[in-house]
């Protein structure tokens, strides 16, 4: 079997897998059948992985592919863990998170590989530098391909993408998957170059250098570029019913990501053509590194804003007597949440800490539903009721466990504190809420004490 026949067979099998996966996933979405959806997605990912693996093995060999795969996996936990940490305080289904990473690693890379290879061949046939594909086609197709995964989440599971932080997590994972798969390609080529020039040891040395440069200095490049698209997607999610404005935000920020990608790739291509290899190293600290740290700061601010939004959304529950002022204040920042968990652990041990974590997560879920209602997005009454029940059940574990705090009830305006003489007296709340939490669990849900 010659090369052309092998290529046709591989691509044919990948196309069949992809089409079958799309059909199964579509049926799963239409019938809301998770098994079909997972099976279809797995087939689609398998199609992309088949194309990518074949291209690497065909170009570099099985041994180079194995070395490249091992090298690319090394920085992957840090890259993926960063985005999981960024969004760890909001419940996001692991299937959605895995889908975004798998989309970037398998589907986006396969699409980009086919398009960029075709562009290089077309440029060469027209007596142009095939490396220009890195500036002409790569920024366009790669940014579109990476964004398509999170866009599918937005179109088919919109309840899991409600703002910019969600979009950053999903787009970041898609970019991380793309970076890991691309590192396999580059590391395989580096090993082959070193091995053919000298020996296998030289190949390993080349891969080590590549991992040090790409895996450490530039491993966040793809997530950073896709992060610009995430801003547009997140803004669109906050503007329901305004299709035109949603489209402008998504396309506008996608174009910004493409521009940054073209600048990134162009600095390397231009440096080689002008015999100025230091051009990229000059651009990195002057422009790309500051932009990266700006995006990191924005992501951390959005993460903190998520906690502040919980405090704002649940403020009416204080007046309703369902949440006390200290409880609401303890949700306002992640540092305060950590302090509340430490307090619960100190007085009730591990069960108390777990209950406090459940309370905080349920509060975040509840705030998310209130936030969706405030911007006109569909919200889930069942989720609201479940979150409130969870908060009351969690509170029952640790409330009253501090021996230095007398039993107390909050009626929305004042505390009703049981003093050592057994009398219950109304006490005005202090100007600033204080810890530990003095609220006892209500006898039933919901109850307002008057």
Beta strands, then each sheet from edge to edge (+ up, - down):
strand 1: 408-410
strand 2: 414-418
strand 3: 424-428
sheet 1: 1+ 2- 3+
end
